[in-house]
Amino acid sequence: MTVPHLRLLRFAAPGGCCHIARSRITGKEFNHIHRHDFNEVFWIESGAGSQVVSGVISTLSAGDLVFVRPEDEHGFRAGPRGLGLLNLALCPTVVADLEERYFPRGQGPWSGPVVERRRRLSPSALRRLAGQAERVAQAYGGAQERRAVDRLLLDLFDSMDADGGTGPAPDWLRQALTTLGSDRQRLLVGGAALVGMSGRSREHVARTVRKTLGTTPSALVNRLRLERAAEDLRMTDRPITTIALDAGFQNLSYFYRRFRQQYGGTPKAYRRLHQEPLGLGLGVRV
């Protein structure tokens, strides 16, 4: 069966950059399987159901936020009460512009495998975004359309940050992460230190991190270590090897690979970029 290939020009206003609409999905079978030439983001406002993306099936319920790439082949299946969603289709140039400005290369919300392009929004975020969506609908096809779209997306990104990824992290986890990120010795210990400060079992910490932050404790610790290393690269002239070791990376090739993934370049290039414009004159030693 041929899968429909939707094109934004068919839906967007002439010269516009988006299309926004509310949809109500019904039916017990996956329907409306399609792909398209635009980026898409949608969130579930009511009901429940499932989505299939490139063969990966996941459940959906109110508060779920999903980013869909142009090459994704996807469709929906509704639960008994149907599935209500708000959908925003975006010109890829809009997405590229925002990701270049606000996200490290390759780290935007449309990046990564399917499971990493899902988030969980709080009820307050859903209400706020509904208001932003109304503003986009009002500006649709007009001179203010792009401004309204940017405002909605920036609010959406802020909501994701405030909710910690897929949902609000509990206070005990937030406090433990704050302490871990500011304490070099505990950061060297890594996941065991996070568990110790949380006062919960290792299994409970892992489940909570996965549920609320959409990642694993080890990946979270590595991110904090990279942030520590980046701070040292900006603020000191210490050798890069020493910085990597002090941040907890015993394998230098792994450090370089992860640093490039998170910051879009080598540690040396990162240091040069952040120090030279300030005229610090600090020598770069590898």
VOZALUM-460023 format. One record per residue: residue number from 1; residue in one letter; x, y, z of N, C-alpha, C in turn. Coordinates in Angstrom, 1 decimal. Each point is the difference from the previous one (the first is absolute). Layout:
N
   n res     nu     nv     nw    cau    cav    caw     cu     cv     cw
 NUM   a      X      Y      Z      X      Y      Z      X      Y      Z
...
REM end
This chain:
286
   n res     nu     nv     nw    cau    cav    caw     cu     cv     cw
   1   m    0.8   -1.2    0.0   -0.8    1.2    0.0    0.9    1.2    0.0
   2   t   -0.3    1.0   -0.8    0.7    1.2   -0.1   -0.3    0.9    1.2
   3   v    1.0    0.5    0.7   -0.2    0.9    1.1   -0.1    1.4   -0.5
   4   p   -1.0    0.8    0.4   -0.1    1.4   -0.5    1.1    0.8    0.5
   5   h    0.5    0.9   -0.9    1.1    0.9    0.3   -0.6    1.4    0.0
   6   l   -0.3    0.6    1.2   -0.6    1.3    0.2    1.0    1.1   -0.2
   7   r   -0.4    1.1   -0.6    0.9    1.1   -0.2   -0.6    1.3    0.6
   8   l    0.9    0.7    0.7   -0.5    1.2    0.8   -0.7    1.0   -0.9
   9   l    0.5    0.1   -1.3   -0.6    1.0   -0.9   -1.5   -0.2   -0.2
  10   r   -0.4   -1.3    0.2   -1.5   -0.3   -0.1   -0.8    0.6    1.1
  11   f    0.6    0.2    1.2   -0.7    0.3    1.2    0.3    1.5    0.4
  12   a    1.2    0.4   -0.1    0.4    1.3    0.5   -0.6    1.1   -0.8
  13   a   -0.2    1.2    0.6   -0.4    1.2   -0.8    1.1    0.4   -0.9
  14   p   -0.4    0.7   -1.1    1.0    0.4   -1.0    1.1    0.8    0.7
  15   g    1.2   -0.4   -0.2    1.2    0.7    0.6    0.1   -0.3    1.5
  16   g   -0.8   -0.9    0.6    0.0   -0.2    1.4    1.1   -1.1    0.3
  17   c    0.2   -0.2    1.3    1.0   -0.9    0.5   -0.6   -1.2    0.8
  18   c   -1.3    0.0    0.2   -0.5   -1.1    0.9   -1.5   -0.3   -0.4
  19   h   -0.5   -1.0    0.7   -1.4   -0.3    0.0   -0.3   -0.5    1.4
  20   i   -1.1    0.4    0.6   -0.4   -0.4    1.3   -1.4   -0.4    0.0
  21   a   -0.3   -1.1    0.7   -1.4   -0.4    0.1   -0.2   -1.0    1.2
  22   r   -1.2   -0.1    0.4   -0.4   -1.0    1.0   -0.6   -1.2   -0.8
  23   s    0.3   -1.2    0.5   -0.6   -1.2   -0.7   -0.6   -0.9    1.1
  24   r   -1.0   -0.8   -0.4   -0.6   -1.0    0.8    0.2   -1.3   -0.7
  25   i    0.7   -0.9    0.6    0.3   -1.3   -0.6   -0.9   -1.1    0.6
  26   t   -0.7   -0.8   -0.9   -0.8   -1.1    0.5    0.4   -1.2   -0.8
  27   g   -0.5   -1.2    0.5    0.3   -1.2   -0.7    1.0   -0.9    0.8
  28   k   -0.2   -1.3   -0.1    0.8   -0.9    0.7    1.2   -0.5   -0.8
  29   e    0.1    0.4   -1.2    1.2   -0.4   -0.9    0.8    1.2   -0.2
  30   f    1.3   -0.2   -0.3    0.9    1.1   -0.4   -0.5    0.6   -1.3
  31   n   -0.3    1.3    0.0   -0.5    0.6   -1.2    0.9    1.2   -0.4
  32   h   -0.3    0.5   -1.1    0.7    1.2   -0.5    1.5   -0.1    0.0
  33   i    0.5   -1.2   -0.3    1.5   -0.2   -0.1    0.5    0.9   -1.2
  34   h    1.0    0.8    0.3    0.5    0.9   -1.0    1.4    0.4    0.4
  35   r    0.6    0.7   -1.0    1.3    0.7    0.2   -0.2    1.4   -0.6
  36   h    1.0    0.9    0.2   -0.1    1.3   -0.5    1.3    0.7   -0.2
  37   d   -0.1    1.2   -0.6    1.3    0.8   -0.3    0.2    1.1    1.1
  38   f   -0.6   -0.1    1.1    0.1    1.0    1.1    0.2   -0.6    1.3
  39   n    0.5    0.8    0.9    0.1   -0.4    1.4   -1.3    0.2    0.7
  40   e   -0.2   -0.8    1.0   -1.3    0.0    0.7    0.2   -0.1    1.5
  41   v   -0.8    0.6    0.8   -0.1   -0.2    1.4   -1.5    0.0    0.4
  42   f   -0.3   -0.9    0.8   -1.4   -0.1    0.5    0.0   -0.4    1.5
  43   w   -1.1    0.4    0.7   -0.2   -0.4    1.3   -1.4   -0.4    0.2
  44   i   -0.2   -1.0    0.9   -1.3   -0.6    0.3   -0.7    0.9    1.0
  45   e   -1.2    0.4   -0.4   -0.8    0.8    0.9   -1.1   -0.8    0.8
  46   s   -0.4   -1.1   -0.6   -1.1   -0.8    0.7    0.1   -1.4   -0.6
  47   g   -0.6   -0.9    0.8   -0.1   -1.4   -0.4    1.3   -0.8    0.1
  48   a    0.0   -1.1   -0.7    1.2   -0.9    0.0    0.0   -0.8   -1.3
  49   g    1.2   -0.6   -0.3    0.1   -0.8   -1.2    1.4   -0.4   -0.2
  50   s    0.4   -0.2   -1.3    1.3   -0.5   -0.3    0.5    0.7   -1.3
  51   q    1.3    0.1   -0.1    0.6    0.5   -1.2    1.1   -1.0   -0.5
  52   v    0.0   -0.1   -1.3    1.1   -0.8   -0.6    0.9    0.9   -0.8
  53   v    1.3    0.0    0.2    1.0    0.8   -0.7    1.1   -0.9   -0.5
  54   s    0.0   -0.1   -1.3    1.0   -0.9   -0.7    0.1   -1.3    0.7
  55   g   -1.2   -0.6    0.3   -0.1   -1.3    0.5    0.1   -0.1    1.5
  56   v    0.3    1.1    0.7    0.0    0.0    1.5   -1.3    0.4    0.5
  57   i   -0.7   -0.8    0.8   -1.3    0.3    0.6    0.2    0.5    1.4
  58   s   -0.7    1.1    0.4    0.0    0.5    1.3   -1.4    0.5    0.4
  59   t   -0.3    0.0    1.3   -1.3    0.4    0.5    0.0    1.5    0.1
  60   l   -1.2    0.6   -0.1   -0.1    1.5    0.2   -1.1    0.3    0.9
  61   s    0.1    1.0    0.8   -1.0    0.5    0.9    0.2    1.5    0.2
  62   a   -1.0    0.6    0.6    0.0    1.5    0.2    1.3    0.5    0.6
  63   g    0.6    0.9   -0.6    1.3    0.5    0.5    1.2   -0.4   -0.8
  64   d   -0.1   -1.1   -0.8    1.1   -0.5   -0.8    0.3    1.0   -1.1
  65   l    1.3    0.3   -0.2    0.5    0.9   -1.1    0.9   -0.8   -0.8
  66   v   -0.2    0.1   -1.4    0.8   -0.9   -0.9    0.5    0.9   -1.1
  67   f    1.3   -0.2   -0.4    0.6    0.7   -1.1    0.2   -1.0   -1.1
  68   v   -0.5    0.4   -1.2    0.0   -0.9   -1.2    0.9    0.6   -1.1
  69   r    0.9   -0.8   -0.6    0.8    0.5   -1.0   -0.6   -0.2   -1.4
  70   p    0.5    0.7   -1.0   -0.6   -0.2   -1.3    0.1   -1.4   -0.6
  71   e    1.0   -0.8    0.4    0.2   -1.3   -0.6   -0.8   -1.1    0.8
  72   d   -0.6    0.4    1.1   -0.8   -1.0    0.8   -1.3   -0.4   -0.7
  73   e   -0.2   -1.3    0.0   -1.3   -0.5   -0.5   -0.8   -0.3    1.3
  74   h   -1.1    0.6    0.1   -0.8   -0.1    1.3   -1.5    0.1   -0.2
  75   g   -0.7   -0.5    1.1   -1.4    0.1    0.0   -0.5   -0.3    1.4
  76   f   -1.3    0.1    0.2   -0.6   -0.1    1.4   -1.1   -1.1    0.1
  77   r   -0.2   -0.4    1.2   -1.1   -0.9    0.4   -0.6    0.5    1.3
  78   a   -1.3    0.2    0.0   -0.7    0.6    1.1   -0.4   -1.0    1.0
  79   g   -0.1    0.4    1.3   -0.6   -0.8    1.0   -1.5    0.1    0.0
  80   p   -0.7   -0.6    1.0   -1.4    0.0    0.0   -0.7    1.4    0.0
  81   r    0.7    1.0    0.6   -0.6    1.3    0.1    0.6    1.0   -1.1
  82   g    0.7   -0.6   -1.0    0.6    0.9   -1.0    1.3    0.6    0.5
  83   l    0.6    0.7   -1.0    1.3    0.7    0.3   -0.1    1.4   -0.6
  84   g    0.1    1.0    0.9    0.0    1.4   -0.4    1.4    0.5    0.0
  85   l    0.5    0.6   -1.1    1.3    0.5    0.0    0.0    1.4   -0.7
  86   l    1.1    0.8    0.3    0.2    1.2   -0.7    1.3   -0.2   -0.8
  87   n    0.0    0.3   -1.2    1.1   -0.3   -0.9    0.5    1.3   -0.7
  88   l    1.3    0.1    0.0    0.7    1.2   -0.6    1.0   -0.6   -1.1
  89   a   -0.3    0.3   -1.2    0.9   -0.3   -1.1    0.9    1.2   -0.4
  90   l    1.3   -0.2   -0.1    1.0    1.1   -0.1    0.9   -0.2   -1.3
  91   c    0.2    1.1   -0.6    1.0    0.0   -1.1    1.4   -0.4    0.6
  92   p    0.7   -0.9   -0.6    1.3   -0.4    0.5    1.0    1.1    0.2
  93   t   -0.1    1.1   -0.8    0.9    1.1    0.2   -0.2    0.7    1.4
  94   v   -1.3    0.0    0.4   -0.3    0.6    1.3    0.7   -0.8    1.1
  95   v   -0.2   -1.3   -0.1    0.6   -0.9    1.0    1.5    0.1    0.0
  96   a    0.6    0.0   -1.2    1.5    0.1   -0.1    0.5    1.3    0.7
  97   d   -0.7    1.1   -0.3    0.3    1.3    0.6    0.0   -0.1    1.5
  98   l   -1.1   -0.5    0.6   -0.1   -0.1    1.5    1.0   -0.9    0.6
  99   e    0.2   -1.1   -0.6    1.0   -1.0    0.5    1.4    0.6    0.0
 100   e    0.3    0.7   -1.1    1.4    0.6   -0.1    0.2    1.0    1.1
 101   r   -1.1    0.8    0.4    0.1    1.0    1.0    0.0   -0.5    1.4
 102   y   -0.8   -1.0    0.3   -0.3   -0.3    1.3    0.4   -1.4    0.5
 103   f    0.6   -0.8   -0.9    0.4   -1.4    0.4    1.4   -0.3   -0.6
 104   p    0.8   -0.7    0.8    1.3   -0.5   -0.6   -0.3   -0.8   -1.2
 105   r    0.9   -0.1   -0.9   -0.2   -0.7   -1.3   -0.3   -1.4    0.3
 106   g   -1.1   -0.5   -0.6   -0.5   -1.4    0.1   -0.7   -0.3    1.3
 107   q   -0.3    1.1    0.9   -0.6   -0.2    1.2   -1.4    0.6    0.1
 108   g   -0.6    0.4   -1.1   -1.3    0.6    0.0   -1.1   -1.1    0.2
 109   p   -1.3    0.5    0.3   -1.0   -1.0    0.4   -0.4   -0.9   -1.2
 110   w    0.3    0.4   -1.2   -0.3   -0.9   -1.1    1.2   -1.0   -0.3
 111   s    1.0    0.0    0.8    1.1   -0.9   -0.2   -0.1   -1.2    0.8
 112   g    0.8   -1.0   -0.3    0.0   -1.3    0.7   -1.1   -1.0   -0.4
 113   p    0.0   -1.2    0.6   -0.9   -1.0   -0.3   -1.4    0.4    0.5
 114   v   -1.0   -0.8   -0.4   -1.4    0.3    0.3   -0.2    0.2    1.5
 115   v    0.5   -0.9    0.8   -0.2    0.1    1.4    0.5    1.3    0.6
 116   e    1.0    0.6   -0.5    0.6    1.2    0.5   -0.8    1.3   -0.5
 117   r   -1.0   -0.2   -0.9   -0.7    1.1   -0.5   -1.4    0.1    0.6
 118   r   -0.1   -0.5    1.2   -1.3    0.0    0.8    0.3    0.8    1.3
 119   r   -0.9    0.8    0.4    0.0    0.7    1.3   -1.3   -0.1    0.7
 120   r    0.0    0.4    1.3   -1.2    0.0    0.7   -0.3    1.4    0.6
 121   l   -1.1    0.6   -0.3   -0.3    1.4    0.4   -1.0    0.0    1.2
 122   s    0.3    1.0    0.9   -0.9    0.1    1.1   -1.3    0.6   -0.4
 123   p   -1.1   -0.1    0.8   -1.3    0.6   -0.3    0.1    1.5   -0.2
 124   s    0.8    0.7    0.8    0.2    1.4   -0.2    0.6    0.4   -1.3
 125   a    1.0   -0.8   -0.4    0.7    0.2   -1.3   -1.0   -0.2   -1.1
 126   l   -0.9   -1.0    0.1   -1.0   -0.3   -1.0   -0.9    1.2   -0.2
 127   r   -0.5    0.6    1.1   -0.9    1.1    0.0    0.7    1.2   -0.7
 128   r    1.2    0.3    0.4    0.8    1.1   -0.5    0.2   -0.2   -1.5
 129   l    0.4   -1.2   -0.5    0.2   -0.2   -1.4   -1.3    0.1   -0.8
 130   a   -1.1   -0.4    0.6   -1.3    0.2   -0.7   -0.2    1.4   -0.4
 131   g    0.3    0.9    1.0   -0.1    1.4   -0.3    0.9    0.5   -1.1
 132   q    1.3   -0.5    0.0    0.9    0.3   -1.1   -0.4   -0.5   -1.3
 133   a   -0.6   -1.2    0.0   -0.5   -0.6   -1.3   -1.1    0.9   -0.5
 134   e   -0.9    0.6    0.8   -1.1    0.8   -0.5    0.6    1.3   -0.6
 135   r    1.1    0.5    0.5    0.7    1.2   -0.6    0.6   -0.4   -1.4
 136   v    0.5   -1.2   -0.1    0.5   -0.4   -1.3   -1.1   -0.1   -1.0
 137   a   -1.1   -0.6    0.5   -1.2   -0.1   -0.9   -0.5    1.3   -0.5
 138   q    0.0    1.0    0.9   -0.5    1.4   -0.3    1.0    0.6   -1.0
 139   a    1.3   -0.2    0.1    1.0    0.6   -0.8    0.2   -0.8   -1.3
 140   y   -0.7   -1.1   -0.2    0.2   -0.9   -1.1   -0.1    0.7   -1.3
 141   g    1.0    0.0   -0.9    0.0    0.6   -1.3    0.3    1.5    0.0
 142   g    0.2    0.6    1.2    0.2    1.4    0.1    1.5    0.4    0.2
 143   a    0.2    1.3    0.2    1.4    0.4    0.2    0.6   -0.4    1.3
 144   q   -0.9   -0.3    1.0    0.5   -0.4    1.3    0.1   -1.5    0.2
 145   e   -0.2   -0.8   -1.1    0.0   -1.4    0.2    1.3   -0.6    0.6
 146   r    1.1    0.4   -0.6    1.3   -0.6    0.4    0.3    0.4    1.4
 147   r   -0.3    1.3    0.4    0.2    0.4    1.4   -0.8   -0.8    1.0
 148   a   -1.3   -0.3   -0.4   -0.8   -0.8    0.9    0.5   -1.4    0.1
 149   v    0.5   -0.6   -1.1    0.6   -1.3    0.0    1.2   -0.1    0.9
 150   d    0.9    1.0   -0.2    1.2    0.0    0.8   -0.3    0.1    1.5
 151   r   -1.0    0.8    0.3   -0.4    0.2    1.4   -0.6   -1.3    0.6
 152   l   -0.8   -0.7   -0.8   -0.5   -1.3    0.5    1.1   -1.0    0.2
 153   l    0.9   -0.1   -1.0    1.1   -1.0    0.2    0.9    0.3    1.1
 154   l    0.4    1.3    0.2    0.8    0.3    1.1   -0.6   -0.3    1.4
 155   d   -1.3    0.3    0.0   -0.8   -0.4    1.3    0.0   -1.5    0.1
 156   l   -0.1   -0.7   -1.1    0.0   -1.5    0.1    1.3   -0.5    0.5
 157   f    1.1    0.6   -0.5    1.4   -0.4    0.4    0.2    0.3    1.5
 158   d   -0.5    1.2    0.4    0.1    0.3    1.4   -0.8   -0.9    0.9
 159   s   -1.2   -0.4   -0.4   -0.8   -1.0    0.7    0.7   -1.3    0.2
 160   m    0.7   -0.4   -1.1    0.8   -1.3    0.1    1.1    0.1    1.0
 161   d    0.7    1.2    0.0    1.1    0.1    1.0   -0.6    0.1    1.4
 162   a   -1.1    0.7    0.2   -0.5    0.1    1.3   -0.5   -1.3    0.6
 163   d   -0.6   -0.8   -0.9   -0.5   -1.3    0.4    1.1   -1.1    0.0
 164   g    1.2    0.4   -0.3    1.1   -0.9    0.1    0.0   -1.1   -1.1
 165   g   -0.7    0.2   -1.1    0.1   -1.1   -1.1   -1.4   -0.6   -0.2
 166   t   -0.4   -1.0    0.7   -1.2   -0.7   -0.2   -1.0    0.3    1.1
 167   g    0.4    0.6    1.1   -1.0    0.3    1.1    0.8    0.6    1.1
 168   p   -0.8    0.7    0.9    0.7    0.6    1.2    0.8   -0.9    0.8
 169   a    1.2    0.2    0.2    0.9   -0.8    0.9   -0.4    0.3    1.5
 170   p    0.0   -1.0    0.8   -0.3    0.2    1.4    1.1    0.8    0.7
 171   d   -0.4    0.7    1.1    1.0    0.9    0.7    1.3   -0.7    0.4
 172   w   -0.1   -1.3    0.4    1.1   -0.7    0.5    1.0   -0.2   -1.1
 173   l   -0.5   -0.2   -1.3    0.9   -0.2   -1.1    0.6    1.3   -0.4
 174   r   -0.8    1.1   -0.1    0.5    1.3   -0.4    1.2    0.4    1.0
 175   q   -0.2   -0.2    1.3    1.0    0.4    1.0    1.2   -0.8   -0.2
 176   a   -0.1   -1.3   -0.2    1.1   -0.9   -0.2    0.8    0.4   -1.2
 177   l   -0.6    0.3   -1.1    0.6    0.4   -1.2    0.7    1.4    0.1
 178   t   -0.6    0.9    0.7    0.6    1.3    0.3    1.3   -0.2    0.8
 179   t    0.0   -0.8    1.0    1.2   -0.2    0.8    1.0   -0.8   -0.8
 180   l   -0.4   -1.0   -0.7    1.0   -0.7   -0.8    0.7    0.8   -1.0
 181   g   -0.7    0.9   -0.7    0.6    0.9   -1.0    1.0    1.0    0.6
 182   s   -0.2    0.3    1.3    0.9    1.0    0.5    1.1   -0.5    0.9
 183   d    0.0   -1.3    0.2    1.0   -0.7    0.9    0.9   -0.9   -0.9
 184   r    1.3    0.4   -0.2    0.9   -0.7   -0.9    0.2   -1.4    0.5
 185   q    0.2   -0.2    1.3    0.3   -1.3    0.5   -1.1   -1.0   -0.2
 186   r   -1.2    0.5    0.3   -1.2   -0.9   -0.2   -0.2   -0.3   -1.5
 187   l    0.3    1.0   -0.8   -0.2   -0.2   -1.4    1.0   -1.1   -0.5
 188   l    1.2    0.0    0.5    0.9   -1.1   -0.3   -0.5   -1.4    0.3
 189   v   -0.7   -0.1    1.2   -0.6   -1.2    0.4   -1.1   -0.4   -1.0
 190   g   -0.8    0.9   -0.5   -1.0   -0.2   -1.0   -1.3   -0.5    0.5
 191   g   -0.5   -1.1   -0.7   -1.4   -0.5    0.3   -0.2   -0.4    1.5
 192   a    1.1   -0.6    0.6   -0.1   -0.4    1.4   -0.2    1.2    0.9
 193   a    0.6    1.1   -0.3   -0.2    1.2    0.8   -1.4    0.5   -0.1
 194   l   -0.6    0.0   -1.3   -1.3    0.4   -0.2   -1.0   -0.8    0.8
 195   v    0.2   -1.3    0.0   -0.9   -0.9    0.8    0.2    0.3    1.5
 196   g    1.2    0.1    0.5    0.2    0.3    1.4   -0.6    1.3    0.5
 197   m    0.0    1.0   -0.8   -0.6    1.3    0.3   -1.5    0.0    0.0
 198   s   -0.5   -0.9   -0.9   -1.5    0.0   -0.1   -0.7   -0.7    1.1
 199   g    0.7   -0.9    0.7   -0.6   -0.8    1.1   -0.9   -1.0   -0.5
 200   r    0.0   -0.4   -1.3   -0.8   -1.0   -0.6    0.8   -1.1   -0.5
 201   s   -0.6   -1.1   -0.4    0.7   -1.1   -0.5    0.5    0.3   -1.5
 202   r    1.0   -0.7   -0.4    0.5    0.2   -1.4   -1.1   -0.3   -1.0
 203   e   -0.8   -1.0    0.2   -1.1   -0.3   -0.9   -1.0    1.1   -0.1
 204   h   -0.3    0.6    1.2   -1.0    1.1    0.1    0.5    1.2   -0.7
 205   v    1.3    0.3    0.2    0.6    1.2   -0.7    0.0   -0.2   -1.5
 206   a    0.3   -1.2   -0.5    0.1   -0.2   -1.4   -1.4    0.1   -0.6
 207   r   -1.1   -0.5    0.7   -1.3    0.1   -0.5   -0.5    1.5   -0.1
 208   t    0.3    0.7    1.1   -0.4    1.4    0.0    0.7    0.9   -1.0
 209   v    1.3   -0.2   -0.2    0.7    0.7   -1.0   -0.5   -0.3   -1.4
 210   r   -0.3   -1.2   -0.3   -0.5   -0.4   -1.3   -1.4    0.6   -0.2
 211   k   -0.8    0.0    1.0   -1.4    0.5   -0.1   -0.1    1.5   -0.1
 212   t    0.8    0.7    0.8   -0.1    1.4    0.0    1.0    0.8   -0.9
 213   l    1.1   -0.6   -0.2    1.0    0.7   -0.8    0.3   -0.7   -1.4
 214   g   -0.6   -1.2   -0.2    0.1   -0.6   -1.3    1.4   -0.5   -0.3
 215   t    0.8   -0.4    1.0    1.3   -0.4   -0.2    0.4   -1.0    1.1
 216   t    1.3   -0.4    0.1    0.5   -0.9    1.0    0.9    0.8    1.0
 217   p    0.2   -0.6    1.2    0.9    0.7    0.9    1.4    0.2   -0.5
 218   s    0.5   -1.0   -0.7    1.4    0.1   -0.6    0.1    1.1   -1.0
 219   a   -1.0    0.1   -0.9    0.0    1.0   -1.0   -0.2    1.4    0.6
 220   l   -0.8    0.1    1.1   -0.1    1.2    0.7    1.3    0.5    0.7
 221   v    0.7   -1.0    0.6    1.3    0.3    0.6    1.0    0.5   -1.0
 222   n    0.0   -0.7   -1.2    0.9    0.4   -1.0   -0.3    1.5   -0.5
 223   r   -1.3    0.3   -0.1   -0.3    1.4   -0.4    0.5    1.0    1.0
 224   l   -0.2   -0.3    1.3    0.5    0.9    1.0    1.5    0.1    0.0
 225   r    0.7   -1.1   -0.3    1.5    0.0   -0.1    0.4    0.9   -1.2
 226   l   -0.7   -0.2   -1.1    0.4    0.8   -1.1   -0.3    1.5    0.2
 227   e   -1.0    0.3    0.7   -0.3    1.4    0.4    1.1    0.6    0.9
 228   r    0.5   -0.8    0.9    1.1    0.4    0.9    1.3    0.2   -0.9
 229   a    0.3   -0.9   -0.9    1.1    0.1   -0.9   -0.1    1.2   -0.8
 230   a   -1.1    0.3   -0.6   -0.2    1.2   -0.8    0.2    1.3    0.8
 231   e   -0.4    0.0    1.3    0.2    1.2    0.8    1.5    0.2    0.2
 232   d    0.8   -1.1    0.3    1.4    0.1    0.2    0.7    0.5   -1.3
 233   l   -0.5   -0.5   -1.2    0.6    0.4   -1.2   -0.2    1.5   -0.2
 234   r   -1.2    0.6    0.4   -0.2    1.4   -0.2    0.7    0.8    1.0
 235   m    0.2   -0.5    1.3    0.4    0.9    1.0    1.5   -0.2    0.5
 236   t    0.7   -1.1   -0.5    1.3   -0.2    0.4    0.9   -0.3   -1.1
 237   d    1.3   -0.1    0.2    1.0   -0.4   -1.0    0.6   -1.4    0.3
 238   r   -0.7   -0.8    0.8    0.4   -1.3    0.3    0.1   -0.9   -1.3
 239   p    0.9   -0.9    0.0    0.1   -0.9   -1.2   -1.3   -0.8   -0.2
 240   i   -0.4   -0.2   -1.2   -1.3   -0.7   -0.3    0.0   -1.4    0.6
 241   t    1.2   -0.7   -0.1    0.1   -1.3    0.6   -0.4    0.0    1.5
 242   t    0.6    1.0    0.7   -0.3    0.1    1.5   -1.4    0.3    0.2
 243   i   -0.6    0.9   -0.8   -1.4    0.3    0.2   -0.9   -1.2   -0.2
 244   a    0.3   -0.8   -1.0   -0.8   -1.3   -0.3    0.1   -0.9    1.2
 245   l    1.2   -0.2    0.5    0.2   -0.9    1.1   -0.7    0.5    1.3
 246   d    0.1    1.3    0.2   -0.6    0.5    1.2   -1.5    0.0   -0.1
 247   a   -0.6    0.0   -1.2   -1.4   -0.1   -0.1   -0.5   -1.4    0.1
 248   g    0.9   -1.0    0.0   -0.5   -1.4    0.2    0.2   -0.8   -1.2
 249   f    0.6    0.5   -1.1    0.2   -0.8   -1.2    1.4   -0.6    0.0
 250   q    0.0   -1.3    0.2    1.3   -0.7    0.0    0.4   -0.4   -1.5
 251   n   -0.9   -0.1   -0.8    0.2   -0.3   -1.4   -0.1    1.2   -0.9
 252   l    1.2    0.5   -0.4    0.0    1.3   -0.7   -0.7    0.0   -1.4
 253   s    0.1   -1.1   -0.7   -0.7   -0.1   -1.3   -1.5    0.1    0.2
 254   y   -0.5   -0.6    1.1   -1.4    0.0    0.3   -0.4    1.5    0.4
 255   f    0.9    0.6    0.8   -0.3    1.4    0.3   -0.1    0.9   -1.2
 256   y    0.9   -0.1   -0.9    0.0    0.8   -1.2   -1.3   -0.3   -0.9
 257   r   -0.3   -1.2   -0.1   -1.2   -0.4   -0.7   -1.3    0.6    0.6
 258   r   -0.1   -0.2    1.3   -1.2    0.5    0.6   -0.1    1.6    0.1
 259   f    1.2    0.6    0.1    0.1    1.4    0.0   -0.5    0.6   -1.4
 260   r    0.5   -0.6   -1.0   -0.4    0.4   -1.3   -1.5   -0.2   -0.3
 261   q   -0.6   -1.1    0.5   -1.4   -0.2   -0.1   -0.8    1.1    0.7
 262   q    0.4    0.4    1.2   -0.7    0.9    0.8    0.2    1.5   -0.4
 263   y    1.2    0.3   -0.4    0.3    1.4   -0.3    0.4    0.3   -1.5
 264   g    0.0   -1.0   -0.8    0.1    0.2   -1.4    1.4    0.3   -0.5
 265   g    1.0   -0.3    0.8    1.4    0.3   -0.4    1.0   -0.6    1.0
 266   t    1.3    0.1   -0.2    1.0   -0.6    0.9    0.1    0.9    1.2
 267   p    0.5   -0.5    1.1    0.3    0.8    1.2    0.9    1.2   -0.4
 268   k    1.0   -0.2   -0.8    1.0    1.0   -0.4   -0.8    1.1   -0.7
 269   a   -0.8   -0.3   -1.0   -0.8    1.0   -0.7   -0.9    0.7    0.9
 270   y   -0.6   -0.7    0.9   -1.0    0.6    0.9    0.8    1.1    0.9
 271   r    1.1   -0.4    0.5    0.8    0.9    0.8    0.4    1.3   -0.8
 272   r    0.4   -0.2   -1.2    0.5    1.1   -0.9   -1.2    0.9   -0.2
 273   l   -1.2   -0.5   -0.3   -1.2    0.8   -0.3   -0.4    0.8    1.2
 274   h    0.1   -0.6    1.2   -0.5    0.7    1.2    1.1    0.9    0.7
 275   q    1.2   -0.2   -0.3    1.1    0.8    0.7    0.5    1.1   -0.9
 276   e    0.3   -0.2   -1.3    0.6    1.0   -0.8   -0.7    1.3   -0.1
 277   p   -1.4    0.0   -0.2   -0.7    1.3   -0.1    0.2    0.8    1.3
 278   l    0.3   -0.6    1.1    0.1    0.7    1.3    1.4    0.5    0.2
 279   g    1.0   -0.4   -0.9    1.3    0.5    0.1    0.8   -0.5    1.2
 280   l   -0.4   -1.2    0.4    0.7   -0.5    1.2    1.4   -0.4   -0.2
 281   g    0.4   -0.3   -1.3    1.3   -0.4   -0.3    0.5   -1.3    0.7
 282   l   -0.9   -0.8    0.4    0.4   -1.3    0.6    0.5   -1.0   -1.0
 283   g    1.1   -0.6    0.2    0.5   -1.0   -0.9   -0.9   -1.3    0.0
 284   v   -0.1   -0.6   -1.1   -0.7   -1.3   -0.1    0.9   -1.1    0.0
 285   r    0.0   -0.9    1.0    0.9   -1.1    0.0   -0.8   -1.3    0.0
 286   v    0.3   -0.9   -0.9   -0.7   -1.2   -0.1    0.6   -1.1    0.8
REM end
